[in-house]
Amino acid sequence: MSFEIPDGLTDLLQDFTVAVLKERPPDLVKFAADYFNKLKEKNAEQPRGVRFAENEPMQTSDSDDEPMEPPPQRFTRRKSVSAERYDPEADDEEPDEKIVNPKTDDQRLRLSDAVKPIFLFRSLDPEQMHCVLDAMFERKVTVGEHVIDQGDDGDNFYVIDSGIYDIFVDNKMVGKYENRGSFGELALMYNMPRAATIIATSEGIIWALDRITFRRIVLKNAYEKRKVYESLLENVPMLKTLDTYERMNIADALFTRTFGDGDVIIKQGDSADCMYFVEDGEVKITVKNMNDPDSKEKEVSNYTNGMYFGELALVTHKPRAATCYAVGKTRLAVLDVQAFERLLGPCMDILKRNINEYEEQLVQVFGSKAAISDLR
């Protein structure tokens, strides 16, 4: 399957990205809705913007066939790549030779620590993560050095190991990175010029991932992950009230965790930081009277493929009301609390109704509401 890039899309995405960098909104979805509604009103009298060209052949680039340059040269700005496209669905071939940049044990350890918070890497399996770490290469920067410049074509994705870096849009400082963070993915994901300039204000170290590896591993994995999670979420009754776009946003926010037989997923009394969807396997739910040290756990429910749990503590802002165990090898899709609060607002009435259903389950196990009042 091939996709035609409509006229004006690159400029539209770049303008929106610049607006996000300037405003740094806490709710990106709401900001996007307001931004494009205002843009629509502004252009009502003089329509312009994205349109699909008729009978116009797609421009392609054979840059993926170019020989790889040694690491120091990869920082030369790439030119004339904005017209190239990447279709993850059509990319079913493994690269002839994987890129490996040798590292010392110390470098490998520092790189592993630097990439831990990177959201884009969360869904990579161990083998994919190993390939990404192999392909990344270290660069030392000096004070005043421009790591990327607004308007340049994208060449690498960057992860900060150390140092302070100022962010400039249209020559105005809009933010900074201090010893952590990542940047440069937008130009690679959307085939658009760099939306900002990043300047080092101290000596530091950054790690770079070349454009080809970023696309073939990170983007392709994100695409395949979205397909799997969208299929999972389509079968969750609670999410039937959401439209396709809202479910897609949830799919993008999910990441996978795997548990072995008997592993504790959630422990009763702990604070809540996420909810779970069962991708594959089974989860056993138990509760006990927390005020009676001698009481035994009682099984109240089991969850299987497509079911979800762990959301009640996020709704009530109370400790976990039950303990959850993996039955056999179990794979779960995880939605953290920040994404939960941002994305599941439309489902909050349904989630609150689930509290009553859960209490009815406890009544059946413990005999009365009075008997379950001490469980929380």
N, C-alpha and C positions, 0 to 999 in steps of 0.2 A: 504494500500500500504506500502510495506517495502522497505528499501533501503540498499544496500550492501556497506559498507565502503571499498573502494579500498586500497590495500596495498600502503603505502607511503604517503597517503593523509594527515594524522596527522602531519608527519614530514615536509611535503611541506608547509602546512599552518602555522606551527610554525616558520619555517625559514622566510617565507614571512612577518609574523607579526613582528618578530624581526627586519627585514630590515626596515619596516615602522616606528617602534619606534625609530630606530637609525637615519633615514634620515628625518623623519617628513615632507614628501613632501606636497606641497600646493595642487597639483593635484593628488589625490590618483589613479584615473583610469589610467592616463598617466604613473604614476610610476609603477603600476601593469603591464601594457603592456610592458614597457621597461624591467622590472625585469624578467618576464617570457620569453620574447624573448631572453634575454641574457642567461638565464638558459638553454633554448633549444639549443642555439648555443654551450654552454659549454659542454652539454651532448651529442652532436651529434655523437661523436666517441665512447662514452661509454654510450649507452642508459640506463637510469634507471628512477625511479620515480613512478608515480601512475599507478597501474594496478589493474584490478578486478580479484579476485581469482575465479577459476572455481570449481563449485560444492563444495564450502566450506561453511559450515553452519555459519550463523551469530551468533556471541557471544552476549549474552544478560545478563542483570543483574537484579536481583530482588530487587535492592536497593530502588526502589520507594515504596516497601512494608515495608520497615523498619520503626519502630516507630520513631516519631519525638522526638528529644532530647530537653531538655530545652535550652533556648537561650545561656547561657554562654558556653555550650558544643559545640555549632555549629561551633565554631571557631577552633575546632580540625580539622587538615587537613584530608580531605576525601582521601581514598585510593582505588585503583582498580575500578575507575569509568570510565576510559577512553574508555572502550569498549562498554559502554552502548549507546543506541541511543534513540532519541526522534523523533517520527513522528507526527507532529501536525495535519495532516489530519486524522490520525487514532484515535487521542485522542478526543473522543466525550463524555467523562464522566466527571462529576464534582467530585472533591475530596470529600470523605466522610465527612471530617471535615476541615473547613477553619482555617488557622493558624492566631491567633490573639495574638499579644504581646501588653499588656496594655501600654498606654502612658498618661502622664500628658498633660494638655492643652498647656503648654509651649513646650514640646517635639513635640507635633503634629504640632504646628505652625512652629517650626524650621525645621522639616522634610519636611513640605509642601513647605517652601522656598527653601530648598536644592534640591528638585527634579524638580523644575520648569524648569531649563535649560536642563534637561536630554532628549536627542533626543528620546531614546527608549520608553519613557513614553508619547510622544506627542499624539499618536493615541489611547490611552486608553480612554474608555468612563468613566463617573463618577463612575459607580459601580465597574469597574475593578480597577480604581485608588484607590478607597476606600479599596479594598481588598489588594492591594499592600502596601498601607500605614499601614494597620492593621498588615500585616505580617512582616514588617521591624522592626528591633530591634537595639537599640543603643549600641555602644561600645566606651568606652573611651580608648585612646591610650597614651602611654608614649614615651618619647624621646628614639630613637633607636629601637623601637619595629618594627618587621617585620610583616606587615599586610598580605602580601602574599609573597611566595618565588618561584622564577623561577623553573619550573620543577614539582611543586606540582600539584595534581589534583584539579580541581575547586570545591569549596564548596558554595561560596556566591558571589553575586554581591554587590559592595560597592558604596555608595554615600557619599561624603565628606560634613560634616557639618562645621568643622573648623579644622585648623591645616595645617602644611606644610609637604609634603611627596615627597621624592626623588624616581625617577624611575631608576632602574638598569637593564641592560641587559648584561649578561656575565661579571658581576662585574664592568661594566662601566656605569657611570651615563649618562643617555640620556635625562633627563627632570625632571620636578617637577610639583606637584599640590600645589596651594596656596589657601587654604580656600574654594575651590570649585572644582567640577569635579566628575567623576565617573570612576570606573575601575573594571575589573574582568569579564566582559561579554563574552569575546572571548572564554575562557575555557569552559564556560557553553553552548555557542551557537554551538561550533564546536567539543565538546568532546575532547579537546586537553589540554595538561598540561599548567600551567601558563607560559606565554611568558616573564614575567619580574618579578623582585622583587620590592616591594613597602615598603619603610622604612620611618617611621615617624621621622622627625627631630625636632618636637616640640610636646608638648602635644596637643591633639585634640580630636575630636569626629567624628566618622563615623557611617553611618547607613548601615545595611546589609540586603539583601534579600536572603533567602535560595534558593538553586538550584531548588527544586521542584516547588515552587511558581513562580520563575522567568520563568521557562519553560512553565508551564501550563497557565500562564496569559500573560507574555510579549512576549515570542516566538510564542505562538499560535496566539495571536492577530496580531503580525507582519506578520505571514504567511497569516492569513485571510485578513488582510489589503492589502497585496501585491496582492492577487487574485482579490480583488475588484478593486483596482486601475489599475492593468494590463488590466482588462476587459474594464474599462473606457478609458484608453489611447489608446487601440486598435482601438477605434472608433473616435479618433481625427485625422482629415485629415492631419494636420500639421506634426504629428508624424509618418506618414507612411514612411517617409524617414529614420527613425531610425531602427536599427536592434533590435531583441528581447532583447538582453543584455542591450542596451542603454535605452529602455523603462522600463526595470526592475529596473535600477538604478533610473530613475525618480519616479517610483512607490514607491520605498523605501524612497525617500526624501519627499514625500507628507504627509500632515497631514490634518485632517478634522476640519472645523469650521462650526457651525450652526447659522443661522440668522433667526429672526422672521420677520413677515410681516412689511414692511416699514423701516426696519433697513438699515442704511447707511453702505455699504460695502466699497466703495471707495468714497472719496470726491474730487471733482474737485479742483485743485490747491495744493493738498497735495503732499508730496514727496512719491516716490514709494519704497516699500520694498518687494513686492511679486506679483505673478500672480495667477489666479484662474481657476479651472475647475469646471463646474457645475455637481455635482453628482446627485442631485435631487432638483427639484423646478424650479424657474424662476427668472431672474435678469433683471431689467429695467435700461436702460442706458439713461442718460439725460445730456445735455450741456447747458451752458448759457454764455453770454458775460460778462467776468470777469471785464471789464472796465466800465460796465454800471450797477450800483447798483440796478436800477429799472427793469432790464431785467428779464424775467422769464425763468425758465428751459424749454427746449424743448426735448421731447423724441426722440431719434434717433434710438434705437434698443432694442430688447429683446433677451436674451440668455436663452436657455433651456438645458436639459440634454445632456452632452457630448460636449458642447461648452465651449470656454475659453475666458478670457478677462483679462485686466490689464497688458498685456505684452508690450504694446507700450511704456509706460513710462520707462520700464526697458531697452528697446532697445535704445531709444533716450536720456535717462538720463535727462529727463525733468519732471516737475510736472505732476500730473494726469490731463488728458485732459477732463475728464468727471466724473460725479457722478453716482454711481451704487447703486440701491436699491433692496432689497429682495422683491419678490412678493409672499406672503404666506411664509410658513416655507421652508427655502432653506438650503440645505447642499452643501458645497463647499470643494473641495480638493485644498489645498494651497501649492504653491511652492515658497520658499523664494528666495531672490535675489541672495544669494551665490550659492544655488543649480541651479538656473536659468542660471547663467553665466558659471557654471561648466559643466552642462549637456546638454544645448540646443544650443551649438555652431553649430552643424550640421544643425540646423533649422533656422539659423540667416537670410539667404536670404529670406526665406518664411516670417519670421516675419517682415522684412523690407518692403516686398511687401504689407503686411497688412496695413502699414501706408498710402499708396496711396488709398487703398480701404476705409479706415476710412475717409480720407479727402473727397472722393467722396460722402460718406454718408452725411457729413456735408454740402456739396454744395447743395445736394438735400433739406436739411432742411432750410438753411439760404440763398440760392439763388446764391452765388458766392464765389470764394476763397477769395476775398477781405473782404467779410463779416465774414469769419471765421478766418482771420488773427489775430484778437484780442482775440481769445478764449484761447490762450495758453500764 
